[in-house]
């Protein structure tokens, strides 16, 4: 596998994967979400299903210049119900990817973490963001800027494991990790995060 150093490399890798992935956008009355979908569709990566308030989706799609022809729109104006429908579609295998639109993060996470109807896989759920560094000429992975607000040491270890797993799936064999805190000096009394970083 060619070494991945840019977001464009990830795009090329995704294009090599056979076939379009089915993607459900929950709270699809979201301009940025629809624009992202449009770009992914132009690259032949996804076939979307839109879930949310149908009237609002149609209005937002017009505003975003997003063509709805041939795209399934499922009317669920209630955000909690929309999130549950999207998660159920993922759970059943009807779609491959769940994407958050205008629905609140807390609403989507509640649906994902629901013990009976969610996407429970065991272990800690964490966010991994991949971005391209203009100065380093490589990709950087950051965890967790969105899901785990105040993790303890055990959760930080799990977050790091999840980030390494994502990096491995993108072809990075050896991962270098840096644990960041507000200061570099260890001060467990006033800044427990520095002691966690040291561990």
N, C-alpha and C positions, 0 to 999 in steps of 0.2 A: 504494500500500500504506500502511495506517495505521501510524504510527510505533509501534514496539514499545518499551514502557517497563517492562513487568512480565512475570513468568512466566505470568500469566493471559493476556496478549496472545499469548504463544507457544502456549499451549493453544488459543486461539481460531483461530490460524493453522493449527495442526495439524488441527483439526476441519474446516477448509475444504478440506483436501487430500482428494481423492476416494478413498474406500474405506479399509478397515482395512489396516494393514501387517502382514505376517506377521513374527513376532518369535520368535527362539529364545533361551531362557534356559538357559545352560550351567551345570550344577551347580544344578539347580532345587530342591534341598532347602535353600532359603534363604528364611527367613520374610520378610525385608525385600523381597527380590526378588519374591516372590509377592504381597505387599501392594501393591507398586508396579504390578505387572501387573494386579491386580484394579482398581485405580483407573484405569489406562489403558483397560482393557476397559469400565469403566462409562462412560467418555467416548467409546467407540466407536472408539478409535484403533488397537488391535492385536488380532490373533488369535495367541495364543501356541502354541509348541511347547516342551515341557519335556524336557530331556535331563539324564540323571544316574542316580543309584541310585534305581530305581523305588520300592522299598519305603520308602526314606527320603523320597522326594518325596511319597508318599501320606501318610506320617506328618506331615510338615511342613505339607502342605496342610490337613490336619485342624486342626492347631494354629493355622494362620493364617486358618482359616475361608475357605479358597479352594476353590471348587467345581471339581472336575476333570471334570465331565460335559461331553462334547463336545470335550475338549482332548487332543491327541495327547501321549502320554508315551513317550519312547524310553529304554529301559533301557541305560545305559552306566555302571556303577558306577566304572570307572576314570576319574579326572579328565582324564588326558591324552587318552584315547579320546573322552570326552565333548566336550572342547574341539575335537578334530579333526573330530568329527561336526558340531558347530555351525558351524565355519568352512567345512566342505564344503557345508553347506546354503546359506550366504551366497554362496559362490563360484558355485554352480550356479544361483542365482537363486530357489531354492525358498523362501527367506525373505529379508526386506528388512533386518532389524535383528538384530544379535548383542548379547546382554546377558549380563554376567557375574554368576553367582550365587555359590555356595559354592566354586567352583573358584578356585585361586590366580591372582592377576594374572599372575605369571610363566608359568604353564601356558597361559593364554589367549593371552598375547603370543607365546609360542613357536609356537603353532598359527597365529596370524595372520601371523607373519613367516616361516613355513616357505617356503623358496624355490620348492618344487615344488607344494605343496598349500595354501599360504596365500592371503592377500588382498593380496599385494604390488601396490602401485599406483605404486611409485617414490616417491622423496622420503622425508622423515622422518615417522615416525608420532609424533604427540604428542597429549596430552590437553588438551582445552579445557573448562573448567568455567564454566557461566553461572550467575550468582546475582543475586538482587535486593537492592539496597542500600536499607535502610530509611531512611537519612539522605539519600541522593542522589536518591531517587525515580527510579531508572533501573536498567538492567541493567549488570552488570559482567562481563567475561570474564577468566578467569585461565588462564595457561598457564605451566609444565606442572607440576601438583602430583602427578603419578602415574607418568609413564612415563620421562621423561628426568631421571635423577638428578643428573648432573654434566656438563651440556652445555658444549661449547666455544662460541666466538663464532659460528661458522658454523651450529651447531645452534640457537642462540638466535635467529638470524635466521630460520631455517626455522620454528621454533616460533611466532614472531611472524606470519609469513606465513600459517601454518595458522589461527591465531586470527582474523586479519583475514578470511580466507576464510569462516570460520564466521559472523562478524558480517555480512559481505556477503550470505550466504545467508539471513540473518534480516532483511534489508532495511536494514541500516545502510550508508549510502553512504560517509560519512566516519567513519573510526575514529581516535579519539585513543588513543595508546598511552603508557603509563608503564612504564619499566623500573625494577624495584625491587631494591635491594641493602640490606645491613644498615646502611650509613651513606651519607650524601650526598656526602662528600668523596672525591675520586679518590685511591686509594692502590694503584697497580698492584703494588707489591712485596709487601705484606702481604695485600691483598684484591683479587686479579685480577678478581673480578666487578665491581668499581667501574669498572675500565678498560673492560670489555665494555659496561657500561651507558653510559659516555660515548660509545663508538663508536656 
